[in-house]
Amino acid sequence: MNIDRFVLAFAGLVVLVSLGLGIWASQWWFLLTGFVGLNLLQAAFTGFCPLAMILKRIGLKSGQAFA
């Protein structure tokens, strides 16, 4: 698995989990969903992704988006 796929899979997982928690536990979890969405949006425009930087440091191979 490369960095691009991991970042997208992790973001999707966090969105789904936070949506579920927002529905069943507390509406405050929807803030996490919004944060993930904003982070994905800024990463699309700037190319800066904190998770991608961490994954690169631990040795995951780069894909095309976060090279």
N, CA, C and O atoms as a Maestro MAE file, in Angstrom:
{
 s_m_m2io_version
 :::
 2.0.0
}

f_m_ct {
 s_m_title
 :::
 protein
 m_atom[268] {
  # First column is atom index #
  i_m_mmod_type
  r_m_x_coord
  r_m_y_coord
  r_m_z_coord
  i_m_residue_number
  s_m_chain_name
  s_m_pdb_residue_name
  s_m_pdb_atom_name
  i_m_atomic_number
  :::
  1 25 0.855 -1.178 0.000 1 A "MET " " N  " 7
  2 3 0.000 0.000 0.000 1 A "MET " " CA " 6
  3 2 0.899 1.238 0.000 1 A "MET " " C  " 6
  4 15 1.879 1.306 0.743 1 A "MET " " O  " 8
  5 25 0.557 2.201 -0.831 2 A "ASN " " N  " 7
  6 3 1.347 3.430 -0.851 2 A "ASN " " CA " 6
  7 2 0.663 4.515 -0.015 2 A "ASN " " C  " 6
  8 15 -0.440 4.330 0.497 2 A "ASN " " O  " 8
  9 25 1.348 5.643 0.104 3 A "ILE " " N  " 7
  10 3 0.871 6.732 0.958 3 A "ILE " " CA " 6
  11 2 -0.495 7.247 0.503 3 A "ILE " " C  " 6
  12 15 -1.373 7.494 1.330 3 A "ILE " " O  " 8
  13 25 -0.674 7.408 -0.799 4 A "ASP " " N  " 7
  14 3 -1.936 7.951 -1.315 4 A "ASP " " CA " 6
  15 2 -3.127 7.088 -0.908 4 A "ASP " " C  " 6
  16 15 -4.137 7.591 -0.415 4 A "ASP " " O  " 8
  17 25 -2.993 5.802 -1.120 5 A "ARG " " N  " 7
  18 3 -4.097 4.895 -0.791 5 A "ARG " " CA " 6
  19 2 -4.361 4.866 0.706 5 A "ARG " " C  " 6
  20 15 -5.514 4.822 1.135 5 A "ARG " " O  " 8
  21 25 -3.288 4.892 1.510 6 A "PHE " " N  " 7
  22 3 -3.458 4.864 2.959 6 A "PHE " " CA " 6
  23 2 -4.168 6.121 3.447 6 A "PHE " " C  " 6
  24 15 -5.078 6.038 4.272 6 A "PHE " " O  " 8
  25 25 -3.760 7.283 2.943 7 A "VAL " " N  " 7
  26 3 -4.380 8.547 3.362 7 A "VAL " " CA " 6
  27 2 -5.865 8.558 3.010 7 A "VAL " " C  " 6
  28 15 -6.694 8.937 3.837 7 A "VAL " " O  " 8
  29 25 -6.204 8.148 1.803 8 A "LEU " " N  " 7
  30 3 -7.607 8.139 1.389 8 A "LEU " " CA " 6
  31 2 -8.418 7.118 2.185 8 A "LEU " " C  " 6
  32 15 -9.549 7.397 2.582 8 A "LEU " " O  " 8
  33 25 -7.847 5.938 2.419 9 A "ALA " " N  " 7
  34 3 -8.552 4.918 3.203 9 A "ALA " " CA " 6
  35 2 -8.748 5.378 4.644 9 A "ALA " " C  " 6
  36 15 -9.818 5.181 5.220 9 A "ALA " " O  " 8
  37 25 -7.722 5.987 5.224 10 A "PHE " " N  " 7
  38 3 -7.816 6.462 6.603 10 A "PHE " " CA " 6
  39 2 -8.846 7.585 6.723 10 A "PHE " " C  " 6
  40 15 -9.636 7.607 7.667 10 A "PHE " " O  " 8
  41 25 -8.837 8.513 5.770 11 A "ALA " " N  " 7
  42 3 -9.812 9.608 5.793 11 A "ALA " " CA " 6
  43 2 -11.231 9.064 5.654 11 A "ALA " " C  " 6
  44 15 -12.139 9.506 6.358 11 A "ALA " " O  " 8
  45 25 -11.423 8.117 4.757 12 A "GLY " " N  " 7
  46 3 -12.741 7.517 4.597 12 A "GLY " " CA " 6
  47 2 -13.207 6.799 5.850 12 A "GLY " " C  " 6
  48 15 -14.375 6.893 6.226 12 A "GLY " " O  " 8
  49 25 -12.298 6.084 6.498 13 A "LEU " " N  " 7
  50 3 -12.638 5.385 7.736 13 A "LEU " " CA " 6
  51 2 -13.016 6.364 8.842 13 A "LEU " " C  " 6
  52 15 -13.998 6.148 9.552 13 A "LEU " " O  " 8
  53 25 -12.243 7.437 8.992 14 A "VAL " " N  " 7
  54 3 -12.538 8.425 10.031 14 A "VAL " " CA " 6
  55 2 -13.883 9.103 9.764 14 A "VAL " " C  " 6
  56 15 -14.648 9.349 10.696 14 A "VAL " " O  " 8
  57 25 -14.171 9.402 8.511 15 A "VAL " " N  " 7
  58 3 -15.458 10.019 8.175 15 A "VAL " " CA " 6
  59 2 -16.612 9.081 8.523 15 A "VAL " " C  " 6
  60 15 -17.593 9.508 9.131 15 A "VAL " " O  " 8
  61 25 -16.503 7.817 8.145 16 A "LEU " " N  " 7
  62 3 -17.584 6.872 8.430 16 A "LEU " " CA " 6
  63 2 -17.772 6.648 9.922 16 A "LEU " " C  " 6
  64 15 -18.903 6.607 10.407 16 A "LEU " " O  " 8
  65 25 -16.672 6.503 10.655 17 A "VAL " " N  " 7
  66 3 -16.768 6.295 12.102 17 A "VAL " " CA " 6
  67 2 -17.352 7.533 12.784 17 A "VAL " " C  " 6
  68 15 -18.214 7.416 13.655 17 A "VAL " " O  " 8
  69 25 -16.882 8.716 12.388 18 A "SER " " N  " 7
  70 3 -17.390 9.930 13.028 18 A "SER " " CA " 6
  71 2 -18.856 10.188 12.673 18 A "SER " " C  " 6
  72 15 -19.601 10.728 13.490 18 A "SER " " O  " 8
  73 25 -19.271 9.813 11.476 19 A "LEU " " N  " 7
  74 3 -20.695 9.928 11.135 19 A "LEU " " CA " 6
  75 2 -21.535 8.998 12.001 19 A "LEU " " C  " 6
  76 15 -22.585 9.390 12.512 19 A "LEU " " O  " 8
  77 25 -21.069 7.772 12.161 20 A "GLY " " N  " 7
  78 3 -21.789 6.835 13.021 20 A "GLY " " CA " 6
  79 2 -21.860 7.315 14.455 20 A "GLY " " C  " 6
  80 15 -22.915 7.248 15.085 20 A "GLY " " O  " 8
  81 25 -20.742 7.798 14.975 21 A "LEU " " N  " 7
  82 3 -20.732 8.319 16.342 21 A "LEU " " CA " 6
  83 2 -21.596 9.569 16.463 21 A "LEU " " C  " 6
  84 15 -22.222 9.798 17.499 21 A "LEU " " O  " 8
  85 25 -21.631 10.376 15.406 22 A "GLY " " N  " 7
  86 3 -22.476 11.566 15.426 22 A "GLY " " CA " 6
  87 2 -23.952 11.232 15.469 22 A "GLY " " C  " 6
  88 15 -24.745 11.948 16.080 22 A "GLY " " O  " 8
  89 25 -24.315 10.140 14.819 23 A "ILE " " N  " 7
  90 3 -25.719 9.727 14.812 23 A "ILE " " CA " 6
  91 2 -26.103 9.066 16.129 23 A "ILE " " C  " 6
  92 15 -27.167 9.349 16.680 23 A "ILE " " O  " 8
  93 25 -25.238 8.181 16.640 24 A "TRP " " N  " 7
  94 3 -25.627 7.364 17.791 24 A "TRP " " CA " 6
  95 2 -25.108 7.849 19.135 24 A "TRP " " C  " 6
  96 15 -25.688 7.506 20.165 24 A "TRP " " O  " 8
  97 25 -24.040 8.633 19.165 25 A "ALA " " N  " 7
  98 3 -23.469 9.027 20.457 25 A "ALA " " CA " 6
  99 2 -23.710 10.505 20.755 25 A "ALA " " C  " 6
  100 15 -24.468 10.847 21.663 25 A "ALA " " O  " 8
  101 25 -23.068 11.369 19.992 26 A "SER " " N  " 7
  102 3 -23.170 12.802 20.244 26 A "SER " " CA " 6
  103 2 -22.968 13.550 18.934 26 A "SER " " C  " 6
  104 15 -22.146 13.158 18.105 26 A "SER " " O  " 8
  105 25 -23.710 14.610 18.756 27 A "GLN " " N  " 7
  106 3 -23.582 15.394 17.525 27 A "GLN " " CA " 6
  107 2 -22.246 16.114 17.424 27 A "GLN " " C  " 6
  108 15 -21.891 16.589 16.345 27 A "GLN " " O  " 8
  109 25 -21.504 16.207 18.504 28 A "TRP " " N  " 7
  110 3 -20.191 16.846 18.475 28 A "TRP " " CA " 6
  111 2 -19.207 16.085 17.582 28 A "TRP " " C  " 6
  112 15 -18.228 16.667 17.114 28 A "TRP " " O  " 8
  113 25 -19.451 14.801 17.340 29 A "TRP " " N  " 7
  114 3 -18.574 14.016 16.469 29 A "TRP " " CA " 6
  115 2 -18.615 14.503 15.029 29 A "TRP " " C  " 6
  116 15 -17.687 14.239 14.264 29 A "TRP " " O  " 8
  117 25 -19.671 15.208 14.648 30 A "PHE " " N  " 7
  118 3 -19.739 15.744 13.289 30 A "PHE " " CA " 6
  119 2 -18.645 16.785 13.039 30 A "PHE " " C  " 6
  120 15 -18.287 17.040 11.889 30 A "PHE " " O  " 8
  121 25 -18.119 17.380 14.092 31 A "LEU " " N  " 7
  122 3 -16.992 18.309 13.932 31 A "LEU " " CA " 6
  123 2 -15.763 17.591 13.383 31 A "LEU " " C  " 6
  124 15 -15.019 18.158 12.584 31 A "LEU " " O  " 8
  125 25 -15.550 16.351 13.807 32 A "LEU " " N  " 7
  126 3 -14.428 15.569 13.276 32 A "LEU " " CA " 6
  127 2 -14.625 15.298 11.788 32 A "LEU " " C  " 6
  128 15 -13.668 15.357 11.017 32 A "LEU " " O  " 8
  129 25 -15.841 15.004 11.385 33 A "THR " " N  " 7
  130 3 -16.143 14.809 9.967 33 A "THR " " CA " 6
  131 2 -15.809 16.071 9.171 33 A "THR " " C  " 6
  132 15 -15.200 15.993 8.105 33 A "THR " " O  " 8
  133 25 -16.207 17.223 9.690 34 A "GLY " " N  " 7
  134 3 -15.896 18.490 9.031 34 A "GLY " " CA " 6
  135 2 -14.409 18.764 8.972 34 A "GLY " " C  " 6
  136 15 -13.907 19.261 7.964 34 A "GLY " " O  " 8
  137 25 -13.690 18.442 10.056 35 A "PHE " " N  " 7
  138 3 -12.244 18.644 10.075 35 A "PHE " " CA " 6
  139 2 -11.554 17.794 9.013 35 A "PHE " " C  " 6
  140 15 -10.658 18.274 8.320 35 A "PHE " " O  " 8
  141 25 -11.962 16.546 8.885 36 A "VAL " " N  " 7
  142 3 -11.365 15.673 7.872 36 A "VAL " " CA " 6
  143 2 -11.652 16.215 6.474 36 A "VAL " " C  " 6
  144 15 -10.772 16.217 5.614 36 A "VAL " " O  " 8
  145 25 -12.880 16.673 6.248 37 A "GLY " " N  " 7
  146 3 -13.226 17.243 4.950 37 A "GLY " " CA " 6
  147 2 -12.414 18.482 4.621 37 A "GLY " " C  " 6
  148 15 -11.941 18.636 3.495 37 A "GLY " " O  " 8
  149 25 -12.251 19.364 5.594 38 A "LEU " " N  " 7
  150 3 -11.439 20.567 5.375 38 A "LEU " " CA " 6
  151 2 -9.981 20.216 5.116 38 A "LEU " " C  " 6
  152 15 -9.335 20.835 4.271 38 A "LEU " " O  " 8
  153 25 -9.457 19.229 5.838 39 A "ASN " " N  " 7
  154 3 -8.072 18.821 5.641 39 A "ASN " " CA " 6
  155 2 -7.872 18.226 4.246 39 A "ASN " " C  " 6
  156 15 -6.857 18.492 3.601 39 A "ASN " " O  " 8
  157 25 -8.824 17.430 3.779 40 A "LEU " " N  " 7
  158 3 -8.731 16.886 2.424 40 A "LEU " " CA " 6
  159 2 -8.796 17.992 1.375 40 A "LEU " " C  " 6
  160 15 -8.089 17.943 0.368 40 A "LEU " " O  " 8
  161 25 -9.642 18.982 1.613 41 A "LEU " " N  " 7
  162 3 -9.763 20.097 0.679 41 A "LEU " " CA " 6
  163 2 -8.476 20.912 0.605 41 A "LEU " " C  " 6
  164 15 -8.013 21.243 -0.486 41 A "LEU " " O  " 8
  165 25 -7.894 21.238 1.764 42 A "GLN " " N  " 7
  166 3 -6.655 22.011 1.733 42 A "GLN " " CA " 6
  167 2 -5.511 21.185 1.154 42 A "GLN " " C  " 6
  168 15 -4.626 21.745 0.508 42 A "GLN " " O  " 8
  169 25 -5.504 19.864 1.368 43 A "ALA " " N  " 7
  170 3 -4.461 19.013 0.793 43 A "ALA " " CA " 6
  171 2 -4.564 18.979 -0.728 43 A "ALA " " C  " 6
  172 15 -3.550 18.887 -1.420 43 A "ALA " " O  " 8
  173 25 -5.782 19.054 -1.246 44 A "ALA " " N  " 7
  174 3 -5.971 19.059 -2.694 44 A "ALA " " CA " 6
  175 2 -5.380 20.309 -3.333 44 A "ALA " " C  " 6
  176 15 -4.853 20.250 -4.444 44 A "ALA " " O  " 8
  177 25 -5.466 21.441 -2.634 45 A "PHE " " N  " 7
  178 3 -4.971 22.695 -3.199 45 A "PHE " " CA " 6
  179 2 -3.504 22.965 -2.890 45 A "PHE " " C  " 6
  180 15 -2.797 23.547 -3.713 45 A "PHE " " O  " 8
  181 25 -3.038 22.551 -1.715 46 A "THR " " N  " 7
  182 3 -1.672 22.886 -1.311 46 A "THR " " CA " 6
  183 2 -0.689 21.741 -1.454 46 A "THR " " C  " 6
  184 15 0.517 21.971 -1.540 46 A "THR " " O  " 8
  185 25 -1.184 20.505 -1.480 47 A "GLY " " N  " 7
  186 3 -0.297 19.350 -1.521 47 A "GLY " " CA " 6
  187 2 0.282 18.998 -0.163 47 A "GLY " " C  " 6
  188 15 1.094 18.078 -0.059 47 A "GLY " " O  " 8
  189 25 -0.122 19.715 0.884 48 A "PHE " " N  " 7
  190 3 0.379 19.476 2.241 48 A "PHE " " CA " 6
  191 2 -0.593 18.582 2.995 48 A "PHE " " C  " 6
  192 15 -1.765 18.922 3.153 48 A "PHE " " O  " 8
  193 25 -0.104 17.442 3.458 49 A "CYS " " N  " 7
  194 3 -0.930 16.521 4.236 49 A "CYS " " CA " 6
  195 2 -0.096 16.012 5.408 49 A "CYS " " C  " 6
  196 15 0.888 15.302 5.197 49 A "CYS " " O  " 8
  197 25 -0.469 16.360 6.636 50 A "PRO " " N  " 7
  198 3 0.311 15.927 7.799 50 A "PRO " " CA " 6
  199 2 0.445 14.406 7.898 50 A "PRO " " C  " 6
  200 15 1.522 13.907 8.226 50 A "PRO " " O  " 8
  201 25 -0.620 13.668 7.625 51 A "LEU " " N  " 7
  202 3 -0.544 12.210 7.693 51 A "LEU " " CA " 6
  203 2 0.428 11.669 6.650 51 A "LEU " " C  " 6
  204 15 1.174 10.730 6.931 51 A "LEU " " O  " 8
  205 25 0.429 12.245 5.460 52 A "ALA " " N  " 7
  206 3 1.354 11.802 4.417 52 A "ALA " " CA " 6
  207 2 2.799 12.032 4.837 52 A "ALA " " C  " 6
  208 15 3.668 11.214 4.536 52 A "ALA " " O  " 8
  209 25 3.064 13.130 5.524 53 A "MET " " N  " 7
  210 3 4.427 13.395 5.999 53 A "MET " " CA " 6
  211 2 4.857 12.354 7.029 53 A "MET " " C  " 6
  212 15 5.996 11.886 7.006 53 A "MET " " O  " 8
  213 25 3.952 11.996 7.926 54 A "ILE " " N  " 7
  214 3 4.261 10.987 8.945 54 A "ILE " " CA " 6
  215 2 4.514 9.634 8.288 54 A "ILE " " C  " 6
  216 15 5.470 8.941 8.636 54 A "ILE " " O  " 8
  217 25 3.671 9.265 7.350 55 A "LEU " " N  " 7
  218 3 3.822 7.975 6.680 55 A "LEU " " CA " 6
  219 2 5.106 7.908 5.868 55 A "LEU " " C  " 6
  220 15 5.729 6.850 5.776 55 A "LEU " " O  " 8
  221 25 5.501 9.023 5.281 56 A "LYS " " N  " 7
  222 3 6.749 9.062 4.519 56 A "LYS " " CA " 6
  223 2 7.944 8.849 5.441 56 A "LYS " " C  " 6
  224 15 8.901 8.169 5.070 56 A "LYS " " O  " 8
  225 25 7.895 9.427 6.641 57 A "ARG " " N  " 7
  226 3 8.984 9.270 7.606 57 A "ARG " " CA " 6
  227 2 9.119 7.842 8.108 57 A "ARG " " C  " 6
  228 15 10.226 7.391 8.400 57 A "ARG " " O  " 8
  229 25 7.997 7.122 8.212 58 A "ILE " " N  " 7
  230 3 8.096 5.748 8.702 58 A "ILE " " CA " 6
  231 2 8.384 4.753 7.585 58 A "ILE " " C  " 6
  232 15 8.509 3.555 7.838 58 A "ILE " " O  " 8
  233 25 8.491 5.241 6.353 59 A "GLY " " N  " 7
  234 3 8.989 4.400 5.280 59 A "GLY " " CA " 6
  235 2 7.990 3.883 4.267 59 A "GLY " " C  " 6
  236 15 8.351 3.039 3.447 59 A "GLY " " O  " 8
  237 25 6.755 4.347 4.284 60 A "LEU " " N  " 7
  238 3 5.809 3.935 3.249 60 A "LEU " " CA " 6
  239 2 6.217 4.568 1.931 60 A "LEU " " C  " 6
  240 15 6.675 5.710 1.893 60 A "LEU " " O  " 8
  241 25 6.048 3.819 0.853 61 A "LYS " " N  " 7
  242 3 6.438 4.355 -0.450 61 A "LYS " " CA " 6
  243 2 5.425 5.391 -0.928 61 A "LYS " " C  " 6
  244 15 4.229 5.291 -0.652 61 A "LYS " " O  " 8
  245 25 5.928 6.377 -1.642 62 A "SER " " N  " 7
  246 3 5.088 7.466 -2.139 62 A "SER " " CA " 6
  247 2 4.268 7.013 -3.334 62 A "SER " " C  " 6
  248 15 4.671 6.134 -4.096 62 A "SER " " O  " 8
  249 25 3.111 7.635 -3.473 63 A "GLY " " N  " 7
  250 3 2.296 7.446 -4.663 63 A "GLY " " CA " 6
  251 2 2.493 8.652 -5.567 63 A "GLY " " C  " 6
  252 15 3.582 9.226 -5.604 63 A "GLY " " O  " 8
  253 25 1.463 9.041 -6.290 64 A "GLN " " N  " 7
  254 3 1.556 10.174 -7.200 64 A "GLN " " CA " 6
  255 2 1.122 11.488 -6.568 64 A "GLN " " C  " 6
  256 15 1.686 12.534 -6.890 64 A "GLN " " O  " 8
  257 25 0.140 11.462 -5.683 65 A "ALA " " N  " 7
  258 3 -0.425 12.705 -5.156 65 A "ALA " " CA " 6
  259 2 0.451 13.353 -4.095 65 A "ALA " " C  " 6
  260 15 0.593 14.576 -4.082 65 A "ALA " " O  " 8
  261 25 1.036 12.570 -3.217 66 A "PHE " " N  " 7
  262 3 1.807 13.120 -2.107 66 A "PHE " " CA " 6
  263 2 3.285 12.790 -2.259 66 A "PHE " " C  " 6
  264 15 3.905 12.284 -1.324 66 A "PHE " " O  " 8
  265 25 3.843 13.067 -3.404 67 A "ALA " " N  " 7
  266 3 5.248 12.723 -3.679 67 A "ALA " " CA " 6
  267 2 6.211 13.680 -3.027 67 A "ALA " " C  " 6
  268 15 7.424 13.524 -3.164 67 A "ALA " " O  " 8
  :::
 }
 m_bond[267] {
  # First column is bond index #
  i_m_from
  i_m_to
  i_m_order
  :::
  1 1 2 1
  2 2 3 1
  3 3 4 2
  4 3 5 1
  5 5 6 1
  6 6 7 1
  7 7 8 2
  8 7 9 1
  9 9 10 1
  10 10 11 1
  11 11 12 2
  12 11 13 1
  13 13 14 1
  14 14 15 1
  15 15 16 2
  16 15 17 1
  17 17 18 1
  18 18 19 1
  19 19 20 2
  20 19 21 1
  21 21 22 1
  22 22 23 1
  23 23 24 2
  24 23 25 1
  25 25 26 1
  26 26 27 1
  27 27 28 2
  28 27 29 1
  29 29 30 1
  30 30 31 1
  31 31 32 2
  32 31 33 1
  33 33 34 1
  34 34 35 1
  35 35 36 2
  36 35 37 1
  37 37 38 1
  38 38 39 1
  39 39 40 2
  40 39 41 1
  41 41 42 1
  42 42 43 1
  43 43 44 2
  44 43 45 1
  45 45 46 1
  46 46 47 1
  47 47 48 2
  48 47 49 1
  49 49 50 1
  50 50 51 1
  51 51 52 2
  52 51 53 1
  53 53 54 1
  54 54 55 1
  55 55 56 2
  56 55 57 1
  57 57 58 1
  58 58 59 1
  59 59 60 2
  60 59 61 1
  61 61 62 1
  62 62 63 1
  63 63 64 2
  64 63 65 1
  65 65 66 1
  66 66 67 1
  67 67 68 2
  68 67 69 1
  69 69 70 1
  70 70 71 1
  71 71 72 2
  72 71 73 1
  73 73 74 1
  74 74 75 1
  75 75 76 2
  76 75 77 1
  77 77 78 1
  78 78 79 1
  79 79 80 2
  80 79 81 1
  81 81 82 1
  82 82 83 1
  83 83 84 2
  84 83 85 1
  85 85 86 1
  86 86 87 1
  87 87 88 2
  88 87 89 1
  89 89 90 1
  90 90 91 1
  91 91 92 2
  92 91 93 1
  93 93 94 1
  94 94 95 1
  95 95 96 2
  96 95 97 1
  97 97 98 1
  98 98 99 1
  99 99 100 2
  100 99 101 1
  101 101 102 1
  102 102 103 1
  103 103 104 2
  104 103 105 1
  105 105 106 1
  106 106 107 1
  107 107 108 2
  108 107 109 1
  109 109 110 1
  110 110 111 1
  111 111 112 2
  112 111 113 1
  113 113 114 1
  114 114 115 1
  115 115 116 2
  116 115 117 1
  117 117 118 1
  118 118 119 1
  119 119 120 2
  120 119 121 1
  121 121 122 1
  122 122 123 1
  123 123 124 2
  124 123 125 1
  125 125 126 1
  126 126 127 1
  127 127 128 2
  128 127 129 1
  129 129 130 1
  130 130 131 1
  131 131 132 2
  132 131 133 1
  133 133 134 1
  134 134 135 1
  135 135 136 2
  136 135 137 1
  137 137 138 1
  138 138 139 1
  139 139 140 2
  140 139 141 1
  141 141 142 1
  142 142 143 1
  143 143 144 2
  144 143 145 1
  145 145 146 1
  146 146 147 1
  147 147 148 2
  148 147 149 1
  149 149 150 1
  150 150 151 1
  151 151 152 2
  152 151 153 1
  153 153 154 1
  154 154 155 1
  155 155 156 2
  156 155 157 1
  157 157 158 1
  158 158 159 1
  159 159 160 2
  160 159 161 1
  161 161 162 1
  162 162 163 1
  163 163 164 2
  164 163 165 1
  165 165 166 1
  166 166 167 1
  167 167 168 2
  168 167 169 1
  169 169 170 1
  170 170 171 1
  171 171 172 2
  172 171 173 1
  173 173 174 1
  174 174 175 1
  175 175 176 2
  176 175 177 1
  177 177 178 1
  178 178 179 1
  179 179 180 2
  180 179 181 1
  181 181 182 1
  182 182 183 1
  183 183 184 2
  184 183 185 1
  185 185 186 1
  186 186 187 1
  187 187 188 2
  188 187 189 1
  189 189 190 1
  190 190 191 1
  191 191 192 2
  192 191 193 1
  193 193 194 1
  194 194 195 1
  195 195 196 2
  196 195 197 1
  197 197 198 1
  198 198 199 1
  199 199 200 2
  200 199 201 1
  201 201 202 1
  202 202 203 1
  203 203 204 2
  204 203 205 1
  205 205 206 1
  206 206 207 1
  207 207 208 2
  208 207 209 1
  209 209 210 1
  210 210 211 1
  211 211 212 2
  212 211 213 1
  213 213 214 1
  214 214 215 1
  215 215 216 2
  216 215 217 1
  217 217 218 1
  218 218 219 1
  219 219 220 2
  220 219 221 1
  221 221 222 1
  222 222 223 1
  223 223 224 2
  224 223 225 1
  225 225 226 1
  226 226 227 1
  227 227 228 2
  228 227 229 1
  229 229 230 1
  230 230 231 1
  231 231 232 2
  232 231 233 1
  233 233 234 1
  234 234 235 1
  235 235 236 2
  236 235 237 1
  237 237 238 1
  238 238 239 1
  239 239 240 2
  240 239 241 1
  241 241 242 1
  242 242 243 1
  243 243 244 2
  244 243 245 1
  245 245 246 1
  246 246 247 1
  247 247 248 2
  248 247 249 1
  249 249 250 1
  250 250 251 1
  251 251 252 2
  252 251 253 1
  253 253 254 1
  254 254 255 1
  255 255 256 2
  256 255 257 1
  257 257 258 1
  258 258 259 1
  259 259 260 2
  260 259 261 1
  261 261 262 1
  262 262 263 1
  263 263 264 2
  264 263 265 1
  265 265 266 1
  266 266 267 1
  267 267 268 2
  :::
 }
}
